Structure formats: structure tokens, C-alpha cells
Amino acid sequence: MVLAAIKQLIGERNPDAVDTYVHDDYIQHSPRVKGGKAGLKAALEQLRQLPAAEQRESPIVVVMAEDDYVLLLMQLSFMGKRLAIADLYRVADGKLAEHWDATQEEATTMIIPGVAEPNVPAENKAIVRQFFGSADVALVAQEYVGPLDFVGHTLHRIIAEGALVMVQSTCHGAVFYDIFRLQDRLLVSHWRVSQEIPAVMPHENGMV
């Protein structure tokens, strides 16, 4: 359902799809969009006035889902910039009920294998949660390249599917979406999308 909604809302820039795919009590956390269904419709109307993204292939790099949460990690070229975007949705009653995101300019291409690998998501979540709290290098594989110290980060949400675990956190006035891939109970890879939290937003819901 989420992918179908995104295709219509973002891919087709279709404001009429809001009533089909978006919950009446929709909560918006994006710092660029006004709250509620009306805010989303207005944003899509504005988006329709802008040039289309330069690429034709799907910008979605990763889809992760656990319980009511779905994470989309995307890369796209838009208005001369290469962007990495993390979109997190909560689904209720078969519709998009809540949305968080972060957008970061980046130059490299993220290749993230592993979401379909057979694994134990609950165990992986526990390992990542432990790593977040302790920075225990015993939980990290030799080939791991990524941050080791998350002191000061406040963890808000964590979801896992297959070998991947996503952590949404805040620290020093920014929101972070950290994705880890695990193998043999060790962290082997890491990717991040982060964004500063603006002082003023078009709603009162915050970014987390």
C-alpha cells in the first residue's frame, strides 16, 4: 500500500490521491510541509509546478517494514542536486497515518543489500540497541565503516527487517536515520541520512 501511495503522491504528484491513501487524522512531521491532509495536498500542488526529477528509474533504494512502520530510503537528482531521503511512515486502517523524513545532499551512491537476507530481526534490534547505548566494539565486524560513538543521541524509533536495522534518533539539533546491516550477530555496514531540525516549521508536530 505504501509503495502504491508514494507512486501516486510523489511519482505522479497527484493531490487527488491524498483522499485515497491518507488517513483523515494524518500527522505530518516533515519540516517543509504543513500539517494534515490539507497541508499535503497544498505541497503536492506546489510540487506540480516544479520540473520533474531528472531520473526515470525508481529512486527507492531500500524498503523496510515492521508492524505499522515502513521506511523508504531514496536517492534522486532534483533541480541539480543529488539527494538522499529517508521517509518513515506509520500505517493505520490501511492508510498513511503519520510521516517523518530527513533530506540530505550527498554525492555518493548508496548500495544497500541485505533486507531480504534470512535473519532474526528481533535479535538484530537488540544488538543495535545495545551498540547505541554502549559503543561496544565487540559488536562490530572488522570491515565495519561507520560511527562508533552515539553518546548524546536520543533514540526515538527502531525497526528491523531481514539483516537491516534502522534507528531514528536526535542529537545536537539534528535528526538521524542510521541503517545498519548485520551478519553473524555483528554490525558490518552503515548508512546515514541526517538533517538539522529547523527552528521554525509549518506545524507544531516536531520532526520526531
N, C-alpha and C positions, 0 to 999 in steps of 0.2 A: 504493500500500500504506500509506504513512504517513497519508494522509487517512482511509482506512478504519479504521486503528488508532486514530487520535485520536477519530473519531466514536464508536467503541465504548468506548474507555478513558475519555475525558473527557466526551464528549457524553452517553453512556448511563451513565457511571460504573459500568462493568461489570467487576468484578475477574476474572471468568471469562475475559475476553478476553485477559488477560495471557499465558496459555499459548499462545494462538493467534498473537499478534502480537509477543511479546517474546522476544528471544534468551536462552538459558539463561545466557550469560555477560554479561548486561546490566550496564552500568556507569552508575551514577547520579551526576550532578553537581549536581542541584538541591539548594539548601541547606535545603529543607524536607522532603525525603523520604529515608527510609532506603535503604540500598544494595540492589541486586539485585532480582530478581523479587518476592521476599517483601516487600521494602520498598514496592514499587509497589502490590502487592495491598493491603497494610495502609493505604496512603494513600487508595486508592480506596474502601475500606470506610469510612474516616472521612469522605471527601467525600460519600458517600451520605447521611450524617446531616445535611448542611447544606442550606439552601434552594437551589433551583435558581437559575441565573443569570437575571437579570431579562429579558434579551432572548431572542427566539426565532430571529432570523436568525443565520446563521453569524458567529462573531466573527473569522474569519480574514480579514485584510486583504491579506496577501501570502504566496505560496508560492514559494520559490526552491529549486532543486535543482542540484547539480553533483557528479558522481561519486557517492560514497557518502553525501553530506551533503544534508540537507533542512532548510530554515529555514521556520518558520511564524511570522509576525508577527500577533498577535491584539490586539483591543480588546474589552473586555467590561465590563459593570456587574455587580458581585458584592458582596452584603452592603453596599450603599450606597456603594461605591467604584467609580470608573471606572479600569480598569487597562489598561496596555499590557504585553504579554507577548511576549518573544522566546523561542521554543523551537527549539533546534538538535538534530537527530538524526543519528546515524550508522547506516546500514543495513548489515547483514551477513547473508548467507544468507536474504535475503527477510524479515528481521525487524528490529525496533528493537534495536540493539546498544549504543547509548550515547546519553545525553541531557544537554544543558546548557540552562539557562534563566536569564532575568532578568525580574523583575517590577517595574514602576514605576507609582506612582499618577500619573495625568495627567488634564487637563481638556479637552484639545482632541482633535478627531477627525483621525486621520491618513488622508490620501488619497494613495495611492502608486501612480501609474501607471507603466507602462514595462517591467514584467517581460517582456512578450511582444513588445516592440519589436525589430525586427531590429537586431542589433548584434554586436560582436565581444567576447565575454566575456573571453577571454584578454588582449586589449589593454586592456580596461577595468580588469581586475585589476591590470595593470602600472601603469596611470596612478594608480589609488588607492593602490597600494603606494608609488609614488614620492611622492605627495602626503603620505602618512603620514610618510615619512621626511624630507621637505624643507620642507613647508608652502609649496610654490612656488605663489604666487598666479597664475602664468601658466597653471596647470591648472584655474582656477576661472572659471566664467562670471560675467558681471556680475550676473545675477539670483540667484546662489547666496546662500543664507542658512544659515549653519551655522558650526561651529568651523573655525578655520584652523590652529590650533596643536595638534599631537598629541605634543609633546615630553613624554617620560616614559611614554608608552603602550608597553606590550609587546604586540605583535601575536601572536595565537595561531592564528587561522584566518581564511581569506578565501575566500569563494565568490562566484560570479557567474553570472547568467543574464540574457539579454537586455541591457537597459540598466542593470540594477541590480547593485550590488556590496555585499556585507555583510562587515564586518570585526568580528571578535571580539577584544577587547583588554582589558588590565587596566591600571589606573593609580591610585595613591594609595588602595589598598584597596578598589577597586570594579571591577566587570566592566562592559564596554560592548559593545553591539551597535549599530554605526553602519552605516546603509544609505545609499548614495549612488546617485543616478541620473545617468547621463552622457548627453551629447548632443554630437555633433561633437567628441569627444575632450576634453570639458570637464565638470567637475562642475557640475551645475545645481541639484540638490536634495539635502537631507539630512534623515534622521530618526534618532532615537536612543532606545534603551531601556537604562537602566543600573540597577545595584543595588549597594549596598555588600556586600562579602563579610563574612559574619558570622565572629566569632572561633571559634564552635563550630558544627559541623554534625553531622548524624546519620550521617555516613560519613567516610571518610578519603580521598575522591577529589578534593577541592577543587572549585571552581566552574569551572575551565578545564582 
